[in-house]
Amino acid sequence: MNAHIAPVDLAKAYRLLNHGPTVLVSARHAGVDNVMAAAWACALDFRPPKVTVVLDKATRTRALIEASGQFVLQVPTAAQVDMTNAVGNVSLAEAPDKLARCGVELFAQDGVDMPFVAGCSAWLACRLIPEPHNQDAYDLFIGEVTAAWADTRVFRDGHWHFEDADPRWRSLHHVAGGHFYTIGDPLRAGAE
Amino acid sequence: MNAHIAPVDLAKAYRLLNHGPTVLVSARHAGVDNVMAAAWACALDFRPPKVTVVLDKATRTRALIEASGQFVLQVPTAAQVDMTNAVGNVSLAEAPDKLARCGVELFAQDGVDMPFVAGCSAWLACRLIPEPHNQDAYDLFIGEVTAAWADTRVFRDGHWHFEDADPRWRSLHHVAGGHFYTIGDPLRAGAE
Protein backbone atom coordinates (compact mmCIF):
# COMPACT_ATOMS: atom_id res chain seq x y z
CA MET A 1 0.00 0.00 0.00
CA ASN A 2 1.09 3.55 -0.76
CA ALA A 3 2.96 4.82 2.32
CA HIS A 4 0.92 8.05 2.24
CA ILE A 5 -2.38 6.24 2.81
CA ALA A 6 -3.54 6.19 6.43
CA PRO A 7 -6.72 5.02 8.15
CA VAL A 8 -9.33 7.68 9.01
CA ASP A 9 -11.14 7.46 12.35
CA LEU A 10 -14.71 6.38 11.60
CA ALA A 11 -16.00 9.30 13.69
CA LYS A 12 -14.39 11.64 11.13
CA ALA A 13 -15.25 9.65 8.01
CA TYR A 14 -18.23 11.89 7.16
CA ARG A 15 -15.77 14.74 6.57
CA LEU A 16 -14.45 12.96 3.50
CA LEU A 17 -17.81 13.57 1.77
CA ASN A 18 -19.24 16.54 3.66
CA HIS A 19 -18.08 19.13 1.12
CA GLY A 20 -20.00 17.39 -1.67
CA PRO A 21 -17.37 15.95 -4.01
CA THR A 22 -18.15 13.79 -7.02
CA VAL A 23 -17.08 10.25 -6.12
CA LEU A 24 -16.08 7.03 -7.79
CA VAL A 25 -18.07 3.93 -6.82
CA SER A 26 -16.32 0.58 -7.12
CA ALA A 27 -17.40 -2.99 -6.49
CA ARG A 28 -16.41 -6.60 -7.11
CA HIS A 29 -18.39 -9.79 -7.53
CA ALA A 30 -17.46 -13.21 -8.89
CA GLY A 31 -14.15 -11.96 -10.25
CA VAL A 32 -15.61 -8.90 -11.98
CA ASP A 33 -14.48 -5.41 -10.93
CA ASN A 34 -16.11 -2.17 -11.99
CA VAL A 35 -15.84 1.56 -11.27
CA MET A 36 -18.33 4.32 -12.06
CA ALA A 37 -18.60 8.02 -11.28
CA ALA A 38 -21.42 9.44 -9.13
CA ALA A 39 -22.16 13.04 -8.26
CA TRP A 40 -25.17 11.93 -6.22
CA ALA A 41 -23.47 10.55 -3.14
CA CYS A 42 -23.94 12.03 0.31
CA ALA A 43 -23.25 11.48 3.99
CA LEU A 44 -26.28 10.16 5.89
CA ASP A 45 -25.17 9.66 9.50
CA PHE A 46 -22.27 10.19 11.87
CA ARG A 47 -22.24 7.15 14.15
CA PRO A 48 -22.06 4.67 12.72
CA PRO A 49 -21.21 6.61 9.57
CA LYS A 50 -23.59 5.97 6.73
CA VAL A 51 -23.82 7.19 3.15
CA THR A 52 -26.33 7.35 0.32
CA VAL A 53 -25.52 6.92 -3.36
CA VAL A 54 -27.78 6.90 -6.42
CA LEU A 55 -27.07 4.04 -8.84
CA ASP A 56 -28.96 3.82 -12.10
CA LYS A 57 -30.43 0.44 -13.01
CA ALA A 58 -28.40 0.46 -16.24
CA THR A 59 -25.06 0.38 -14.41
CA ARG A 60 -23.04 -2.81 -14.03
CA THR A 61 -21.62 -1.47 -10.76
CA ARG A 62 -25.10 -1.56 -9.26
CA ALA A 63 -25.47 -5.25 -10.12
CA LEU A 64 -22.09 -5.98 -8.52
CA ILE A 65 -23.16 -4.17 -5.35
CA GLU A 66 -26.51 -5.95 -5.19
CA ALA A 67 -24.73 -9.29 -5.58
CA SER A 68 -21.82 -8.68 -3.20
CA GLY A 69 -23.50 -6.45 -0.61
CA GLN A 70 -20.61 -4.01 -0.46
CA PHE A 71 -18.97 -1.11 -2.29
CA VAL A 72 -16.26 1.54 -2.03
CA LEU A 73 -16.79 5.30 -2.39
CA GLN A 74 -13.59 7.14 -3.23
CA VAL A 75 -12.83 10.82 -3.81
CA PRO A 76 -11.05 11.46 -7.12
CA THR A 77 -8.72 14.40 -7.64
CA ALA A 78 -8.34 17.17 -10.22
CA ALA A 79 -5.46 15.14 -11.69
CA GLN A 80 -8.01 12.38 -12.38
CA VAL A 81 -10.65 14.49 -14.13
CA ASP A 82 -10.38 12.69 -17.47
CA MET A 83 -10.51 9.24 -15.85
CA THR A 84 -13.45 10.31 -13.66
CA ASN A 85 -15.38 11.55 -16.66
CA ALA A 86 -14.48 8.45 -18.68
CA VAL A 87 -15.68 5.89 -16.11
CA GLY A 88 -18.92 7.87 -15.93
CA ASN A 89 -19.49 7.55 -19.67
CA VAL A 90 -18.17 4.11 -20.65
CA SER A 91 -20.17 1.00 -19.72
CA LEU A 92 -18.52 -2.27 -18.77
CA ALA A 93 -21.38 -4.04 -20.55
CA GLU A 94 -20.31 -2.48 -23.85
CA ALA A 95 -16.55 -2.28 -23.21
CA PRO A 96 -15.15 -5.29 -21.32
CA ASP A 97 -11.77 -3.47 -21.16
CA LYS A 98 -13.42 -0.39 -19.64
CA LEU A 99 -11.06 0.01 -16.69
CA ALA A 100 -7.89 -0.27 -18.77
CA ARG A 101 -9.34 1.96 -21.45
CA CYS A 102 -10.24 4.62 -18.89
CA GLY A 103 -6.84 4.50 -17.20
CA VAL A 104 -8.08 3.08 -13.89
CA GLU A 105 -5.43 1.47 -11.69
CA LEU A 106 -6.77 -0.66 -8.85
CA PHE A 107 -5.11 -1.61 -5.57
CA ALA A 108 -5.99 -3.69 -2.53
CA GLN A 109 -6.49 -2.74 1.11
CA ASP A 110 -5.56 -5.46 3.57
CA GLY A 111 -8.51 -7.58 4.61
CA VAL A 112 -11.03 -6.01 2.21
CA ASP A 113 -12.10 -7.94 -0.87
CA MET A 114 -13.00 -4.92 -2.97
CA PRO A 115 -11.25 -2.91 -5.71
CA PHE A 116 -9.82 0.47 -4.64
CA VAL A 117 -8.92 3.13 -7.23
CA ALA A 118 -5.32 4.31 -6.99
CA GLY A 119 -4.54 8.03 -6.95
CA CYS A 120 -7.70 9.13 -5.16
CA SER A 121 -7.58 11.25 -2.00
CA ALA A 122 -9.92 9.17 0.20
CA TRP A 123 -11.70 5.84 0.32
CA LEU A 124 -14.77 4.65 2.28
CA ALA A 125 -15.44 0.90 2.41
CA CYS A 126 -19.19 0.36 2.81
CA ARG A 127 -21.52 -2.48 3.68
CA LEU A 128 -24.82 -2.26 1.80
CA ILE A 129 -27.85 -1.84 4.06
CA PRO A 130 -30.50 -3.49 1.90
CA GLU A 131 -33.54 -1.26 1.39
CA PRO A 132 -35.40 -2.80 -1.55
CA HIS A 133 -38.05 -0.07 -1.77
CA ASN A 134 -35.47 2.72 -2.01
CA GLN A 135 -33.40 0.75 -4.49
CA ASP A 136 -36.36 -0.07 -6.73
CA ALA A 137 -38.32 3.18 -6.51
CA TYR A 138 -35.50 5.73 -6.34
CA ASP A 139 -32.24 3.93 -7.34
CA LEU A 140 -31.15 5.01 -3.84
CA PHE A 141 -28.63 2.84 -1.97
CA ILE A 142 -27.62 3.15 1.68
CA GLY A 143 -24.31 1.92 3.05
CA GLU A 144 -22.63 1.78 6.42
CA VAL A 145 -19.01 2.87 6.35
CA THR A 146 -16.94 0.08 7.88
CA ALA A 147 -13.47 1.51 7.25
CA ALA A 148 -11.98 4.66 5.75
CA TRP A 149 -8.59 5.82 4.54
CA ALA A 150 -7.12 9.00 3.11
CA ASP A 151 -3.92 10.16 1.45
CA THR A 152 -2.16 12.17 4.14
CA ARG A 153 -0.81 14.59 1.55
CA VAL A 154 -4.30 16.14 1.39
CA PHE A 155 -6.33 14.80 4.39
CA ARG A 156 -4.72 14.27 7.80
CA ASP A 157 -5.57 14.79 11.48
CA GLY A 158 -9.26 14.69 10.55
CA HIS A 159 -9.06 17.67 8.17
CA TRP A 160 -8.74 18.38 4.47
CA HIS A 161 -5.65 20.41 3.57
CA PHE A 162 -6.55 21.46 0.03
CA GLU A 163 -5.06 24.89 0.58
CA ASP A 164 -1.61 23.48 1.39
CA ALA A 165 -1.52 20.65 -1.12
CA ASP A 166 -0.69 20.68 -4.81
CA PRO A 167 -3.79 21.88 -6.74
CA ARG A 168 -3.89 18.51 -8.49
CA TRP A 169 -5.23 17.07 -5.18
CA ARG A 170 -8.38 19.22 -5.18
CA SER A 171 -11.69 17.39 -5.23
CA LEU A 172 -13.97 17.42 -8.29
CA HIS A 173 -17.54 18.71 -8.29
CA HIS A 174 -19.40 17.77 -11.44
CA VAL A 175 -22.10 20.02 -12.86
CA ALA A 176 -23.01 18.39 -16.20
CA GLY A 177 -21.49 17.02 -19.40
CA GLY A 178 -17.87 16.82 -18.28
CA HIS A 179 -17.93 20.31 -16.76
CA PHE A 180 -16.50 20.20 -13.25
CA TYR A 181 -15.44 22.70 -10.63
CA THR A 182 -12.56 21.94 -8.30
CA ILE A 183 -12.94 22.76 -4.62
CA GLY A 184 -11.72 26.26 -3.80
CA ASP A 185 -10.42 28.22 -0.86
CA PRO A 186 -11.15 27.77 2.86
CA LEU A 187 -13.62 30.17 4.44
CA ARG A 188 -14.26 30.15 8.16
CA ALA A 189 -17.51 31.46 9.64
CA GLY A 190 -16.99 34.29 12.11
CA ALA A 191 -13.49 34.99 10.82
CA GLU A 192 -14.08 38.65 9.99
CA MET B 1 -39.03 40.02 -6.44
CA ASN B 2 -35.40 40.86 -7.14
CA ALA B 3 -35.11 41.57 -10.88
CA HIS B 4 -32.08 39.28 -11.10
CA ILE B 5 -34.05 36.19 -10.06
CA ALA B 6 -35.26 34.06 -12.97
CA PRO B 7 -36.98 30.68 -13.20
CA VAL B 8 -34.80 27.64 -13.91
CA ASP B 9 -36.10 24.97 -16.31
CA LEU B 10 -36.99 21.92 -14.20
CA ALA B 11 -34.91 19.74 -16.54
CA LYS B 12 -31.84 21.72 -15.41
CA ALA B 13 -32.77 22.05 -11.73
CA TYR B 14 -30.45 19.20 -10.67
CA ARG B 15 -27.50 21.37 -11.74
CA LEU B 16 -28.19 23.73 -8.85
CA LEU B 17 -27.15 20.95 -6.43
CA ASN B 18 -24.96 18.69 -8.55
CA HIS B 19 -21.68 20.21 -7.36
CA GLY B 20 -22.52 19.40 -3.73
CA PRO B 21 -23.07 22.77 -2.01
CA THR B 22 -24.19 23.15 1.56
CA VAL B 23 -27.81 24.34 1.45
CA LEU B 24 -30.33 26.18 3.58
CA VAL B 25 -33.61 24.37 4.23
CA SER B 26 -36.66 26.54 4.90
CA ALA B 27 -40.27 25.75 5.72
CA ARG B 28 -43.49 27.30 7.01
CA HIS B 29 -46.43 25.92 8.95
CA ALA B 30 -49.22 27.63 10.88
CA GLY B 31 -47.52 31.00 10.71
CA VAL B 32 -44.10 29.74 11.84
CA ASP B 33 -41.10 30.09 9.52
CA ASN B 34 -37.73 28.47 10.05
CA VAL B 35 -34.43 28.07 8.23
CA MET B 36 -31.62 25.58 8.92
CA ALA B 37 -28.36 24.66 7.23
CA ALA B 38 -27.75 21.19 5.76
CA ALA B 39 -24.62 19.81 4.17
CA TRP B 40 -26.39 16.49 3.58
CA ALA B 41 -28.62 17.39 0.66
CA CYS B 42 -28.32 15.75 -2.75
CA ALA B 43 -29.97 15.40 -6.12
CA LEU B 44 -31.90 12.13 -6.50
CA ASP B 45 -33.48 12.21 -9.96
CA PHE B 46 -33.63 14.21 -13.19
CA ARG B 47 -37.25 13.95 -14.37
CA PRO B 48 -39.15 14.83 -12.42
CA PRO B 49 -36.29 16.32 -10.41
CA LYS B 50 -36.07 14.95 -6.89
CA VAL B 51 -33.79 15.63 -3.94
CA THR B 52 -32.82 14.04 -0.65
CA VAL B 53 -32.06 15.94 2.55
CA VAL B 54 -31.18 14.67 6.03
CA LEU B 55 -33.12 16.40 8.82
CA ASP B 56 -32.33 15.57 12.44
CA LYS B 57 -35.29 14.84 14.71
CA ALA B 58 -34.22 17.70 16.98
CA THR B 59 -34.80 20.36 14.31
CA ARG B 60 -37.88 22.56 14.24
CA THR B 61 -37.60 22.79 10.46
CA ARG B 62 -38.25 19.06 10.23
CA ALA B 63 -41.47 19.41 12.18
CA LEU B 64 -42.60 22.25 9.89
CA ILE B 65 -41.89 20.09 6.83
CA GLU B 66 -43.71 17.08 8.25
CA ALA B 67 -46.72 19.28 9.01
CA SER B 68 -46.80 21.29 5.77
CA GLY B 69 -45.55 18.67 3.31
CA GLN B 70 -43.22 21.09 1.56
CA PHE B 71 -39.84 22.81 1.86
CA VAL B 72 -37.34 24.98 0.02
CA LEU B 73 -33.68 24.13 -0.58
CA GLN B 74 -31.58 27.19 -1.37
CA VAL B 75 -27.90 27.63 -2.14
CA PRO B 76 -26.20 30.22 0.11
CA THR B 77 -23.18 32.22 -1.00
CA ALA B 78 -19.74 32.99 0.41
CA ALA B 79 -21.13 36.39 1.43
CA GLN B 80 -23.59 34.50 3.65
CA VAL B 81 -21.12 32.24 5.45
CA ASP B 82 -21.79 33.70 8.90
CA MET B 83 -25.56 33.51 8.48
CA THR B 84 -25.31 29.97 7.12
CA ASN B 85 -23.23 28.85 10.07
CA ALA B 86 -25.51 30.66 12.51
CA VAL B 87 -28.77 29.08 11.31
CA GLY B 88 -27.04 25.73 11.58
CA ASN B 89 -26.18 26.29 15.22
CA VAL B 90 -29.11 28.25 16.71
CA SER B 91 -32.39 26.45 17.40
CA LEU B 92 -35.76 28.15 16.98
CA ALA B 93 -36.95 26.17 19.99
CA GLU B 94 -34.42 27.96 22.19
CA ALA B 95 -34.34 31.31 20.37
CA PRO B 96 -37.75 32.46 19.09
CA ASP B 97 -35.98 35.39 17.38
CA LYS B 98 -33.58 33.02 15.62
CA LEU B 99 -34.06 34.35 12.09
CA ALA B 100 -33.59 38.01 13.06
CA ARG B 101 -30.67 37.13 15.30
CA CYS B 102 -28.98 35.21 12.49
CA GLY B 103 -29.53 37.98 9.95
CA VAL B 104 -31.96 36.01 7.75
CA GLU B 105 -34.10 38.09 5.40
CA LEU B 106 -37.05 36.25 3.85
CA PHE B 107 -38.94 36.98 0.65
CA ALA B 108 -41.89 35.51 -1.23
CA GLN B 109 -42.13 33.88 -4.64
CA ASP B 110 -45.48 34.37 -6.38
CA GLY B 111 -47.88 31.53 -5.77
CA VAL B 112 -45.71 29.65 -3.28
CA ASP B 113 -46.60 29.76 0.42
CA MET B 114 -43.09 29.15 1.73
CA PRO B 115 -40.30 31.35 3.06
CA PHE B 116 -37.38 32.00 0.67
CA VAL B 117 -34.03 33.27 1.96
CA ALA B 118 -32.89 36.49 0.27
CA GLY B 119 -29.35 36.77 -1.08
CA CYS B 120 -28.93 33.11 -2.03
CA SER B 121 -27.91 32.05 -5.54
CA ALA B 122 -30.63 29.45 -6.21
CA TRP B 123 -33.90 28.11 -4.79
CA LEU B 124 -35.70 24.78 -5.24
CA ALA B 125 -39.32 24.55 -4.08
CA CYS B 126 -40.05 20.95 -3.10
CA ARG B 127 -43.09 18.82 -2.33
CA LEU B 128 -42.37 16.21 0.34
CA ILE B 129 -42.76 12.64 -0.88
CA PRO B 130 -43.71 10.94 2.38
CA GLU B 131 -41.52 7.93 3.13
CA PRO B 132 -42.10 7.20 6.82
CA HIS B 133 -39.51 4.42 7.07
CA ASN B 134 -36.73 6.60 5.66
CA GLN B 135 -37.75 9.52 7.84
CA ASP B 136 -37.92 7.44 11.01
CA ALA B 137 -34.96 5.13 10.49
CA TYR B 138 -32.51 7.47 8.72
CA ASP B 139 -33.81 11.07 9.12
CA LEU B 140 -33.85 10.96 5.31
CA PHE B 141 -36.44 13.06 3.46
CA ILE B 142 -37.27 12.93 -0.25
CA GLY B 143 -38.79 15.83 -2.17
CA GLU B 144 -39.93 16.46 -5.70
CA VAL B 145 -38.78 19.80 -7.08
CA THR B 146 -41.86 21.66 -8.31
CA ALA B 147 -40.21 24.96 -9.24
CA ALA B 148 -36.71 26.44 -9.25
CA TRP B 149 -35.14 29.85 -9.57
CA ALA B 150 -31.63 31.28 -9.66
CA ASP B 151 -29.93 34.65 -9.50
CA THR B 152 -28.82 35.31 -13.06
CA ARG B 153 -25.68 37.04 -11.84
CA VAL B 154 -24.25 33.59 -11.05
CA PHE B 155 -26.51 30.97 -12.74
CA ARG B 156 -28.03 31.56 -16.18
CA ASP B 157 -28.74 29.61 -19.39
CA GLY B 158 -28.63 26.41 -17.37
CA HIS B 159 -25.05 26.91 -16.14
CA TRP B 160 -23.21 28.20 -13.10
CA HIS B 161 -20.91 31.15 -13.85
CA PHE B 162 -18.84 31.19 -10.66
CA GLU B 163 -15.70 32.04 -12.62
CA ASP B 164 -17.21 35.26 -14.03
CA ALA B 165 -19.12 36.41 -10.95
CA ASP B 166 -17.89 38.25 -7.89
CA PRO B 167 -16.25 35.72 -5.53
CA ARG B 168 -18.90 36.55 -2.94
CA TRP B 169 -21.34 34.50 -5.08
CA ARG B 170 -19.38 31.24 -4.72
CA SER B 171 -21.18 28.33 -3.12
CA LEU B 172 -20.24 27.06 0.35
CA HIS B 173 -19.11 23.51 1.09
CA HIS B 174 -19.07 22.76 4.82
CA VAL B 175 -16.56 20.34 6.28
CA ALA B 176 -17.09 20.63 10.06
CA GLY B 177 -17.33 23.18 12.86
CA GLY B 178 -17.78 26.32 10.78
CA HIS B 179 -14.95 25.39 8.41
CA PHE B 180 -16.11 25.74 4.82
CA TYR B 181 -14.54 25.70 1.39
CA THR B 182 -15.91 27.84 -1.39
CA ILE B 183 -16.29 26.30 -4.84
CA GLY B 184 -13.20 26.83 -6.97
CA ASP B 185 -12.23 26.96 -10.61
CA PRO B 186 -13.83 25.24 -13.61
CA LEU B 187 -12.12 22.14 -14.98
CA ARG B 188 -13.32 20.45 -18.13
CA ALA B 189 -12.63 16.79 -18.83
CA GLY B 190 -10.71 16.22 -22.05
CA ALA B 191 -9.56 19.83 -22.18
CA GLU B 192 -5.86 19.08 -22.34
Interface residues (C-beta under 8 A of the other chain):
Chain A: R15 N18 H19 G20 P21 T22 A39 W40 A41 C42 A43 L44 D45 K50 T52 V54 A78 V81 D82 T84 N85 A86 H133 N134 Y138 D139 L140 I142 H159 W160 F162 R170 L172 H173 H174 V175 A176 G178 H179 F180 Y181 T182 I183 G184 D185 P186 L187 R188 A189 G190 E192
Chain B: R15 N18 H19 G20 P21 T22 A39 W40 A41 C42 A43 L44 D45 K50 T52 V54 A78 V81 D82 T84 N85 A86 H133 N134 Y138 D139 L140 I142 H159 W160 F162 R170 L172 H173 H174 V175 A176 G178 H179 F180 Y181 T182 I183 G184 D185 P186 L187 R188 A189 G190 E192
